[in-house]
Amino acid sequence: RMPVAEKVACTAAGALSLIWGFKQKGWFGGLLSLAGVELLTYGISGHHTHELIGLHPRDRYSENRIPFQSGIQVRHSVSINAPIEQVYGYFRDFENLPFFMRHIKNVEVQDQTHSHWTAKGPLGTMIEWDAEIISDEPNKLISWRSIHSPDIESAGSVRFEERAQGRTRVHVELQYLPPAGAVGAAIAKLFGEDPAHQIREDMRCFKEKLEAGQYED
C-alpha cells in the first residue's frame, strides 16, 4: 500500500501540475496537465491510469527479461583503477549500495537472490520495493528487477570488464517506472530529480571509494 506521505505528496503535486499546465501554452502545458492528471489519479486511487483502464504493460514481458522498456532509462560507464574482483564483490553486496547511491536509503538482503530496497522519491517521499537477482555471473554481470507488483517498477544491470593494469570498466543500466507512471518522470525533473545526473554522481562516488580502498564502510 502507498504510504500516506507519498499519497499526499502525489495528490498535491498533481493538483499543482494540473493548475500550472492550464496556465501554460503549447506542448509544455499539455504535458504538465497530463502529468497532473496522472499524479492525481495515483495519489487518490493508488493506481496508475493505465491500470485503472485495464492495461498492464508488465504482462508483455517474460520472467527472464527486464520487465519493461519504458519510463526512465539511464546508462553510464566508468573506468575504475581497482581489480575486477574487488569492484564486482563490493557491488554484489547490495547492502553497500547506500554508501555511494545517494537516493538509496537502505537495502536489506534477505537471501542470495532477494532484497528489500528503500529509496528517496520526488518531493521527499520514501519508496520501498522488493527485488530479485535474475542473473549473477561473478566478475562479469549482475542484473536484478523489482517483484511483487511494486509501486515503482525497476530493473538494473551492471557489466564488469577487466582492463589492463588492474583496471575495471563498469557499465550500468537502470530502468524504472516511477510512481504516477512514465509521465511522472517529467514532474520529477521539475522538482530536481534527474536520474541521469544522479547515476553519474553515484558512479563517481563508487569510483572514488574503490580507488581509495574503502571497502568496509
C-alpha positions, 0 to 999 in steps of 0.5 A, spaced: 500 500 500 502 507 498 504 510 504 500 516 506 506 521 505 507 519 498 499 519 497 499 526 499 505 528 496 502 525 489 495 528 490 498 535 491 503 535 486 498 533 481 493 538 483 499 543 482 501 540 475 494 540 473 493 548 475 500 550 472 499 546 465 492 550 464 496 556 465 501 554 460 501 554 452 503 549 447 506 542 448 509 544 455 502 545 458 499 539 455 504 535 458 504 538 465 496 537 465 497 530 463 502 529 468 497 532 473 492 528 471 496 522 472 499 524 479 492 525 481 489 519 479 495 515 483 495 519 489 487 518 490 486 511 487 493 508 488 493 506 481 496 508 475 491 510 469 493 505 465 491 500 470 485 503 472 483 502 464 485 495 464 492 495 461 498 492 464 504 493 460 508 488 465 504 482 462 508 483 455 514 481 458 517 474 460 520 472 467 527 472 464 527 479 461 527 486 464 520 487 465 519 493 461 522 498 456 519 504 458 519 510 463 526 512 465 532 509 462 539 511 464 546 508 462 553 510 464 560 507 464 566 508 468 573 506 468 575 504 475 583 503 477 581 497 482 581 489 480 575 486 477 574 482 483 574 487 488 569 492 484 564 486 482 564 483 490 563 490 493 557 491 488 554 484 489 553 486 496 547 490 495 547 492 502 553 497 500 549 500 495 547 506 500 554 508 501 555 511 494 547 511 491 545 517 494 537 516 493 538 509 496 536 509 503 537 502 505 537 495 502 536 489 506 538 482 503 534 477 505 537 471 501 542 470 495 537 472 490 532 477 494 532 484 497 528 489 500 530 496 497 528 503 500 529 509 496 528 517 496 522 519 491 520 526 488 518 531 493 521 527 499 517 521 499 520 514 501 519 508 496 520 501 498 520 495 493 522 488 493 527 485 488 530 479 485 537 477 482 535 474 475 542 473 473 549 473 477 555 471 473 561 473 478 566 478 475 562 479 469 554 481 470 549 482 475 542 484 473 536 484 478 528 487 477 523 489 482 517 483 484 511 483 487 507 488 483 511 494 486 509 501 486 515 503 482 517 498 477 525 497 476 530 493 473 538 494 473 544 491 470 551 492 471 557 489 466 564 488 469 570 488 464 577 487 466 582 492 463 589 492 463 593 494 469 588 492 474 583 496 471 575 495 471 570 498 466 563 498 469 557 499 465 550 500 468 543 500 466 537 502 470 530 502 468 524 504 472 517 506 472 516 511 477 510 512 481 504 516 477 507 512 471 512 514 465 509 521 465 511 522 472 518 522 470 517 529 467 514 532 474 520 529 477 525 533 473 521 539 475 522 538 482 530 536 481 530 529 480 534 527 474 536 520 474 541 521 469 545 526 473 544 522 479 547 515 476 553 519 474 554 522 481 553 515 484 558 512 479 563 517 481 562 516 488 563 508 487 569 510 483 572 514 488 571 509 494 574 503 490 580 507 488 581 509 495 580 502 498 574 503 502 571 497 502 568 496 509 564 502 510 
